[in-house]
Amino acid sequence: MLDVQHGQMFNLNPVGSRILELLEKGSAEADIVNVISREFNASREVVENDLREFIDSLWKHKLVVDR
């Protein structure tokens, strides 16, 4: 992912890429948790925590404009 405004580049793993894709489509967090849990065979609890951390990181780096 490239942040043109700040001149930074970020690498995403497959899960991060999928989360970003779902966020861009406007998916709700609960829906994202369901999709990621199913597609990557991960527990909902782990996905919920990782999703929160991922979104917080996007905010920290100013890569999202709406929460």
N, C-alpha and C positions, 0 to 999 in steps of 0.2 A: 504494500500500500504506500502510495506516495503522497506526502503532504506538501503540495506545491507552495502554499502560502508561507510555510515555515522552512522549506528546504530540507525536510526530513523524509527518510524512507524507513518503513517498518515491514518486517517479515511476519507473515502469518502462517501458522500450521493449518492443516486441513480443517480442524474444528473451528479455529478463529475465522478462516475464510468463509465457512458455512454460516457462522453466526453473523458475520458482517453482511453476507448476502440476504439473510432473513431480516436483519434490521433495515436494510435498504428497501425491502419490500413492505416494510411497515408492520411486520409481525410483532405481536405482543410477546413479552418476556415468557409468559406461561407456555405459549405456543412454541417458542424457540426451545425451551427446556424439553418439551415433548419430542420435537423433531430430533434434537441432538441426542437425547437419551436413546431414542429408537435407532437412529442411523449409526451411532458410534457405540452402541451397546454399553452405555454408561449409566450409573445410578442417577436418579433424579436429584438427589441431594448434592452429589458432586457437580453435576451440570449447573444446578442453581447457584452454587458458590462460585464456580468458574465463570459463569455468565455475569454475575455481579462484578467480579474482579475485572473482567474484560471490558465491561461498559464503563466502570470507574476509570480504567486506564485510557479508554478513548476520550473521556471527559478531561482527564488530567493533561493529555496531549492536545486537547482542543481539536479532536478529529470528528466530533459530532456537534451538532448545533441545537438539537432538541432531545430532551430526555423523555 
